Amino acid sequence: MALSKEVYKEFEDVVGEENICADPAIMPAYFSVEFAAVILPKDTAEVQAIVKLCNKHKLQFRAICTGWTGGFPKDIILLDLRRMNHIIEINEKNMYAVVEPYVISAELQAELFKRGLNFCIKGAGTNCTAMLRGHGHMDQTTSGDDRNHLAIEWITPEGDIVRSGSLGSSDEWFCGDGPGPSIRSILTSAVPPGVTPGVFTKAAIKLYHWPGPASYPIEGLSPKYTLREIPPNMMARYYSFPSVEKMWQAELNIGESEIAFELMGFNVAMVACNITTCNEEEEGVFKRLNSEIQGPGFFIIIAGNSAEDFAYKKRVLDKIISDADGKSLKSVEDPEIEGILLCQCTRISASIRETFRAGGAFNSIPIMGQRDLTIKWAIGAGKAKEPLIEKGLIVDDGGAFFGWGVEQGHLGKTEIFCKFDPSNPQAKKAVEDWQKEQSDRAFKERYFANLHMAKPDEVSKDLSNYYVWWQKLTKALDPNGVSPEAGALV
Amino acid sequence: MALEDYQGDMGMCCRCSACKFIPMQKVKGAAFSYVCPSISRYNFHAYSGGGRLNIAASMLKNGFNYTDKLLDIVYNCQMCGACGVSCNYAMDMEVLEPISEFRLKCVEDGKTNPALDKVIAGLRKQGSMVPAKGKRGDWAAGLNLKDATKEKVDVLYHVGCLTSYDKDMQKLAKATVKILQKAGVNFGIAGNAESCCGGRAYQMGYKEDFLNQAKKNMAMIKKAGVKTLVTACADGYQAFKVLYDRYDLKGDLEVLHISEYIYKLIKDGKLKPRRKVNISVTYHDPCRLGRLGEPWIHWKGKKVPGDRFVFDPPKEYRRGTKGVYEPPRDVLKGIPGLKLTEMTRIKEYSWCCGAGGGVNESNPAFAKWTAQDRVKEAESTGAEAIVTACPWCEKTFNEAIKESGSSLKVYDIVELVEKAI
């Protein structure tokens, strides 16, 4: 549906001629969807004006940040927020940063490191918006999910500006729940569509202490950056265990003793992806690492605030690992490999190696909940991957899963994915079937899986009829139906 | 290879936006984090490396629907290759090659840019990418240089179009000559017989014109019995070293950039920079000396059927790792009194000067905008001057500085070496 000249002109008057385009040439660059127009607003006022125009003309819209993923109905107005790329404030005293949607995590984190601060970067990677809500490698120290969003500036689907939490009653961003309107359940809801209708134009992000260097001493050339030296009081290791039970016990003890800066339940396939620079090398390294481990394992970073603190944490770690019969993977003790992992797994800069490099696509099932139980589910999902691996439809990662505990480690996220070649229809179908079957199994076994794989009516009744309520809410928030449900905002 | 041959690579784009930024580990903050001038200036995703791949893939599938906007996207790209370096930190796929093939296809299909057509008309008529006023070898009048087409020389100094014809740039040729003479090199020039390397024509999408120039140059070089070619132009360096090799035209010709050659002369004790040059500088890596100066890798193979994007025989990607990065830095560091400070975006992820890909001719305002961003970055180091190793960079920086009123000075590396010897 092409916009009429008059309607196009109304949008153009808001953003200027250079910042709106309806030419079919640009559409495939975004997604395989024809949009009515792509618009590049520069600030909150322009977003609000665009949303109001969408309501006036009953045009659906969606906004993207860097636009990695998302679902998009045909003929909508796409708001590409690329011009909204400013760090508004870094408040060291109150430990929050305020960002616009196109500030990527790498930019914010680099600024924070200089100030001895850090924030939760999602597993999707540091190339994504710093506003992205979710879980990441550093959850043990930065927590995860909606806890890290403080006050938010939100353009509702009708075009009103809502400032949540402390921002609702003052110019301060320090709290998402007050003094002022707390609408956390709407703004950072974990239920579908996984993203709030309307547009977030600014968000305050909670900050945490960073015990590492102001910047890493990187040397070498892409794609192999190494550290000139391991920064003081930091250490990265990979431990494998004789059984899942022992691994879980060690994870739990580490969480409870609060010694880990990061505990990432990588499998060795993911370690291999991180430390290699191409697909061929990765296959070989995976096989080698796989032969060096005794069973399931995890990757851990210890970071001390002083030499004494570091020594203490290491002693505790040694005891926990020893009690659980853990074994350190020698390859990761090599300072070059250790440095690569330290840097990549705190700057979250190799997620793409782990997911897309092998075949070009991956489908994933993330499960939230008590780690030991979700791991049990993931073992079954891993077994179900084996026939696909045998047929050569997905990349051989040993049927492995991964995950990590949040904060003290009892709760966490467990995830499993299949990497495949999306141009192979047989592989694509096999992976989609696997994803559907294993998600269904998760719901049947009462795990909280990704709801976009579920039929809302079927699972809603087991989850307080969330879907009924969500539909009521969205109807109230979006009476003109201009803000369609779709995938996550990345 | 044609655009079709990169279908698999284009299909690998996961739309992660890494192509817009310098490699993530190298991001030092909110400033100077972008690597692609085109997306930075025009903002629509279509202007990014990934966006270009997605468009090309879609057009291969659904037919080529040329619109003014599409051509605006195609020609507003310096073809600097920075997108590919950032992508290839994590991914195994070609990025610049399909973008380049897409532009070649546009030209083949007659969808050209009028400003570039004009430049190419000049090339066809005068063998130059810049308006040729006078004769190509006029700058050397009175210098008594050897004519490499007639006399036996060890080194052919290929001067290049801009340095030969632009009166403001001829100082670079003279400085180069002084350096080579000081080191006692048996060198010559081709004078009026020199012709454009064709590299910039290739960047603009005019493959046939590039090939014509390459064949003409190599015929002259073979006839003269030249074994080593030295150039002080990064475009020329990339053309002779990489593009000629790619099209199997280079033969055994040794191609060196003047910075590499000076480094070698100093190492061999033939050149000694003794005089103090008290200046603080920062060094700009020209795209075609750095990441795009990496040797061509001849490879032919097929994708191995199955789950991974791997090939038989295994494919080695050109990730910008093997460009010329250290020799110019080592030369600068060897100049007494000179202090070198690095910018944020350097070496394989250096920001382009703005002049490449025909942008200098088709959209000078965009070229200047790009150069201004680099000037700001250079200023942020506190350096008095930005040093480059390509006349096109120097010209664009000077234009940007003139407009912005910056007090930053611009030098080519040969100018500073000339001062030091």
HADDOCK unambig.tbl for C-alpha pairs under 7 A between the chains (distance, minus, plus):
assign (segid A and resid 23 and name CA) (segid B and resid 69 and name CA) 6.73 0.50 0.50
assign (segid A and resid 25 and name CA) (segid B and resid 67 and name CA) 6.88 0.50 0.50
assign (segid A and resid 25 and name CA) (segid B and resid 69 and name CA) 6.64 0.50 0.50
assign (segid A and resid 25 and name CA) (segid B and resid 70 and name CA) 5.41 0.50 0.50
assign (segid A and resid 26 and name CA) (segid B and resid 46 and name CA) 5.39 0.50 0.50
assign (segid A and resid 28 and name CA) (segid B and resid 54 and name CA) 5.91 0.50 0.50
assign (segid A and resid 28 and name CA) (segid B and resid 55 and name CA) 5.21 0.50 0.50
assign (segid A and resid 28 and name CA) (segid B and resid 58 and name CA) 6.34 0.50 0.50
assign (segid A and resid 29 and name CA) (segid B and resid 45 and name CA) 6.20 0.50 0.50
assign (segid A and resid 29 and name CA) (segid B and resid 46 and name CA) 4.92 0.50 0.50
assign (segid A and resid 29 and name CA) (segid B and resid 51 and name CA) 4.15 0.50 0.50
assign (segid A and resid 29 and name CA) (segid B and resid 52 and name CA) 6.50 0.50 0.50
assign (segid A and resid 29 and name CA) (segid B and resid 54 and name CA) 4.96 0.50 0.50
assign (segid A and resid 29 and name CA) (segid B and resid 55 and name CA) 5.20 0.50 0.50
assign (segid A and resid 30 and name CA) (segid B and resid 45 and name CA) 6.48 0.50 0.50
assign (segid A and resid 30 and name CA) (segid B and resid 51 and name CA) 6.76 0.50 0.50
assign (segid A and resid 66 and name CA) (segid B and resid 17 and name CA) 6.51 0.50 0.50
assign (segid A and resid 68 and name CA) (segid B and resid 15 and name CA) 5.36 0.50 0.50
assign (segid A and resid 68 and name CA) (segid B and resid 16 and name CA) 5.04 0.50 0.50
assign (segid A and resid 82 and name CA) (segid B and resid 43 and name CA) 6.46 0.50 0.50
assign (segid A and resid 106 and name CA) (segid B and resid 24 and name CA) 6.05 0.50 0.50
assign (segid A and resid 106 and name CA) (segid B and resid 27 and name CA) 6.18 0.50 0.50
assign (segid A and resid 107 and name CA) (segid B and resid 27 and name CA) 6.20 0.50 0.50
assign (segid A and resid 107 and name CA) (segid B and resid 28 and name CA) 6.77 0.50 0.50
assign (segid A and resid 107 and name CA) (segid B and resid 29 and name CA) 4.57 0.50 0.50
assign (segid A and resid 107 and name CA) (segid B and resid 30 and name CA) 4.94 0.50 0.50
assign (segid A and resid 108 and name CA) (segid B and resid 29 and name CA) 6.48 0.50 0.50
assign (segid A and resid 108 and name CA) (segid B and resid 30 and name CA) 6.85 0.50 0.50
assign (segid A and resid 110 and name CA) (segid B and resid 27 and name CA) 6.63 0.50 0.50
assign (segid A and resid 110 and name CA) (segid B and resid 28 and name CA) 5.13 0.50 0.50
assign (segid A and resid 110 and name CA) (segid B and resid 29 and name CA) 4.75 0.50 0.50
assign (segid A and resid 111 and name CA) (segid B and resid 29 and name CA) 4.87 0.50 0.50
assign (segid A and resid 126 and name CA) (segid B and resid 24 and name CA) 6.93 0.50 0.50
assign (segid A and resid 127 and name CA) (segid B and resid 16 and name CA) 6.92 0.50 0.50
assign (segid A and resid 127 and name CA) (segid B and resid 17 and name CA) 6.70 0.50 0.50
assign (segid A and resid 127 and name CA) (segid B and resid 18 and name CA) 6.13 0.50 0.50
assign (segid A and resid 127 and name CA) (segid B and resid 24 and name CA) 6.91 0.50 0.50
assign (segid A and resid 221 and name CA) (segid B and resid 321 and name CA) 5.87 0.50 0.50
assign (segid A and resid 222 and name CA) (segid B and resid 89 and name CA) 5.73 0.50 0.50
assign (segid A and resid 222 and name CA) (segid B and resid 321 and name CA) 6.40 0.50 0.50
assign (segid A and resid 223 and name CA) (segid B and resid 88 and name CA) 6.82 0.50 0.50
assign (segid A and resid 223 and name CA) (segid B and resid 89 and name CA) 4.35 0.50 0.50
assign (segid A and resid 278 and name CA) (segid B and resid 92 and name CA) 6.27 0.50 0.50
assign (segid A and resid 279 and name CA) (segid B and resid 310 and name CA) 6.77 0.50 0.50
assign (segid A and resid 280 and name CA) (segid B and resid 310 and name CA) 6.98 0.50 0.50
assign (segid A and resid 347 and name CA) (segid B and resid 25 and name CA) 6.50 0.50 0.50
assign (segid A and resid 349 and name CA) (segid B and resid 24 and name CA) 5.72 0.50 0.50
assign (segid A and resid 349 and name CA) (segid B and resid 25 and name CA) 6.35 0.50 0.50
assign (segid A and resid 350 and name CA) (segid B and resid 90 and name CA) 6.49 0.50 0.50
assign (segid A and resid 352 and name CA) (segid B and resid 90 and name CA) 5.93 0.50 0.50
assign (segid A and resid 353 and name CA) (segid B and resid 90 and name CA) 4.97 0.50 0.50
assign (segid A and resid 353 and name CA) (segid B and resid 91 and name CA) 6.54 0.50 0.50
assign (segid A and resid 356 and name CA) (segid B and resid 14 and name CA) 6.90 0.50 0.50
assign (segid A and resid 357 and name CA) (segid B and resid 90 and name CA) 6.62 0.50 0.50
assign (segid A and resid 357 and name CA) (segid B and resid 91 and name CA) 4.91 0.50 0.50
assign (segid A and resid 357 and name CA) (segid B and resid 92 and name CA) 6.27 0.50 0.50
assign (segid A and resid 358 and name CA) (segid B and resid 308 and name CA) 5.08 0.50 0.50
assign (segid A and resid 358 and name CA) (segid B and resid 309 and name CA) 6.06 0.50 0.50
assign (segid A and resid 359 and name CA) (segid B and resid 307 and name CA) 5.75 0.50 0.50
assign (segid A and resid 359 and name CA) (segid B and resid 308 and name CA) 4.34 0.50 0.50
assign (segid A and resid 359 and name CA) (segid B and resid 309 and name CA) 5.12 0.50 0.50
assign (segid A and resid 360 and name CA) (segid B and resid 12 and name CA) 4.70 0.50 0.50
assign (segid A and resid 360 and name CA) (segid B and resid 14 and name CA) 6.86 0.50 0.50
assign (segid A and resid 392 and name CA) (segid B and resid 306 and name CA) 5.93 0.50 0.50
assign (segid A and resid 392 and name CA) (segid B and resid 307 and name CA) 6.13 0.50 0.50
assign (segid A and resid 393 and name CA) (segid B and resid 306 and name CA) 6.52 0.50 0.50
assign (segid A and resid 393 and name CA) (segid B and resid 307 and name CA) 5.54 0.50 0.50
assign (segid A and resid 394 and name CA) (segid B and resid 307 and name CA) 5.21 0.50 0.50
assign (segid A and resid 395 and name CA) (segid B and resid 307 and name CA) 5.55 0.50 0.50
assign (segid A and resid 395 and name CA) (segid B and resid 308 and name CA) 6.71 0.50 0.50
assign (segid A and resid 420 and name CA) (segid B and resid 307 and name CA) 5.16 0.50 0.50
assign (segid A and resid 420 and name CA) (segid B and resid 308 and name CA) 6.92 0.50 0.50
assign (segid A and resid 421 and name CA) (segid B and resid 307 and name CA) 5.27 0.50 0.50
assign (segid A and resid 421 and name CA) (segid B and resid 308 and name CA) 6.46 0.50 0.50
